[in-house]
Amino acid sequence: MRIPLALAFSVLIAKTALPADAIRIPDAKTGEINGVVAVMFWPATSTHTRGVDELLPADHCHAVLEPWTNLAAELTFDCGIWFQPPEGRYRVWLERGDSLTPTTGSLNYAAAPFTGRGNGVIMPVEPGGRVALAADVSMPPNSELRLINFDSCCTASRFTHPFDRRALPTSRGLRNGLLMPPGRVLAGVFNRATNEAIALAPPAQVVAGKLTFVSPHAPANGTDVFVSLMRPDIRHSRDIDPIRLTLGGRAPQTLFDGSDRVYAVWYGVEGKSARLVVESKTLQLAARDLKLAPGHVVTVRDELRRLPSIAVSLLAPPGALADREAVVDVRQPSRVEPMRSTSIAPGEETRLAALPLEPLDVMLTIGPWQFRRHVDLTRGLDEQVVFDLHPIIVKGTVFYGRDPSPHAGVGFETGHGWERTKADENGHYEVTLWSPNDAYLAEVNVASREGPPFEEGFVQIRDSRTLDFHVPATRYDVRVVDAASGAAIAAATVSAANVWKHESGEEATIVQRAITNEDGVAALAPLRRGKLSLRARASGYFDSAAVDGGSIETDDASGTIEVQLRAVGETSRVHLRSTTGQPIAGAEVWAVAATTGTRPPLWRGTSDSEGVVAVPRSVDGSTLLIRSRNTASAVRSFRATAREEEIMMNAAAPPLRISIGTPDTRIAIWVDGLRITGPAVTFLTWSSEVSDSAGFWSAANLPPQPMRLLAWRRVRETEIVTGMRDVSAETIAYPWPAVVRVTPLD
């Protein structure tokens, strides 16, 4: 038996020292009838904060029991006397004169054998008012009057519900007054068979000691709408999330948002239909269109459900993460910002709750490692994700030339950063990786040399293994000079392509970059035996053509190679500004002859702190590709007719995520009306021109507008570049869906 605002007899006796003249209640040991446990109720006063204050005499008091199977059938039993109701579950309150219990309790009675103690319960009573049905209201035979008190108790944290009383047409108190707690009372006539409202009245204010008449009628104009929504069990959480209801965009005239249910009423709604919408941070109810019935009441009964959650578990050997924090978050597939985020330890389970009804990505981040699981919550069901991680231990020795390299830095690119470690004084290193990969990129920094690190691509690591690095001891410098004056060019970027014969027998190429110092000299990374090709570029100069660096015959070869750059000459100043007028500093600009194909840019540049980029007038007629991390990418034609030009850059749209289903699928997009393929796609989208190994393609910093896109695999590129396949392109509406599915040409 569970009764709020009530105390068992034994509890009261244990806590209260009764004076000699105090009211004495029967001993609970007498609570039996014919060997079966009995029930007794006793009235008391209460402050709602300290429980029972003072016992009251039991005369003129009775308990009202409403069977849950027939709430209009009130059973009454005198207070202070042991009794046995029919077995079942009841709502219960006490009435004593013009006072009553301010909220209903719950009684579950089973005729169990007496075991030495009866069920004695003390319940508080407070002054109440009476509510009577007006004489002009007639009730159909199979109907009942319902009185719902919105103010009878309580704050949500008390886990109670409004005082709900019912009366049949034959009830004795129907016309002369039913006792109710003071406060707002919603009155309605309901069909007992269908549980639907027949007539409603606006809330009436019940005053203690007074009689209030209610007059529910069917609407004279439009449709009345009565909504009753059950909340989920809130005993497991004291966070009662308020909800917002609208019908046809209008808030209800009457609303009760309680801890276990919600009531809402709209009066005189015009029209043939209206859409009911429930908004909440933690609860869900699908929006629905209601068919209105002028002159009648439409009733909606349903249950609010908690928004779904994802239980996330992390499995990993104890101590394997060392001091690193593991963070799990959930995000929309098209966004970088997490919706929920929390730390998690190996062996733990954490729950990400109140999530939207849509496909989501669950991400686990441990330092430079990131793991993704896709979860579809559109059905509103809870899901579970398990990250089962197994450490991969890689160790070995770093050699520089023929000798071990002490304190060399070793790193593996994870896709989201670098996992790094340092070798000891003997060149030995050990590192823990968390994901198998057939094509790791590794780099080695030899402690005794300057310049870029040695890189090893396509390193296969599927299990723990020994992996030695043999770094060639070559020393090559590149000197970049002005073609006309021979002056050194500082801060020039040098790209060195090293071509060699891989151990598999196939030819391999690795391209690494270096920056020239104030003397115009850049030290190259260690080079393998094979061939060397160089390119250089610098601000104010055109990119160089490829320069043959010759053959590398030994692991200790050395040399200096000169690359000449031609100055761009006269330029036009292009001002890059946001739509708010702010200069866009650090924007990258390519001038290209065509936005499709694989030809390298005619020229590259970067805007200064004032958002100005000096574009060579010699690239007149080219197309400018412009990207910035702070704005949407843009494509503009360039005409050298003006010395000054301004280009406005839009705010960027959220990232776009495309599901293609096949890896290495090529992508064409349309930006500012122009078809973009090849390296230009990579440049403008900060991404790749092909889908990843999972068949997804993502793009960042696109303009906030519908996007035209074409994906293809085995179609000839000339058919794409010439526009023969444009008719097959798909247009993606803006704002983007969470995940867009595109079918490639094949």
Buried (B, 14 or more C-beta within 10 A) or exposed (E): BEBBBBBBBEBBBEEEEEEEEEBEBBEBEBBBBEEEBBBBBBBBEBEEEEBBEEBBEBEBBBBBBBBEEBBBEBBEBBBBBBBBBEEBBBBBBBBBBBBBBBBBBBBEBEEEEBEEBBBBBBBBBBBBBBBBBEEEBEBEEEBBBBBBBBBBBBEBEEBBBBBBBBBBBEBEBBBEBBBBBBBBBBBBBBBBEEEBBBBBBBBBEBBBEBEBBBBBBBBEEBBBBBBBBBBBEBEEEEEBBEBEBBBBEEEBEBBBBBBBBBBBBBBEBEEEEBEBBBEBEBBBBEEEEBEBBBEBBBBBEBEBBBBBBBBBBBEBEEEBBEEEEBBBBBBBBBBEEBBBBBEBEBEEEBEBBBBBBBBBBBBBBBBBBBBEBBBEBEEEEBBEBEBEBEEBEBBBBBBBBEEBBBBBBBBBBBEEEBBBBBBEEEBBBEBBBBBEBEEBBBBBBBEEBEBBBBBBBBBEBEEEEEBEBBBBBBBBBBBBBBBEEEEBBBEBBBBBBBBBEEEEEEEBEBEBEBBBBEEBBBBBBBBBBBBBBBBBBBBBBBBBEEBEBEEBEEBEBEBEBBBBBBBBEEBBBBBBBBEEEEBBBEBBBBBBEBBBBEEEBBBBBEBBEEBBBBBBBBBEEBBBBBBBEBBBBBBBEBEBEEEEBEBBBBEBBBBBBBBBBEBEBBBBBBBBEBBBBBBBBBBBBBBBBBBBEEBBBBBBBBBBEEBBBBBBBEBEBEBBBEEEBBEBBBEBEBEBBBBBEBEBBE
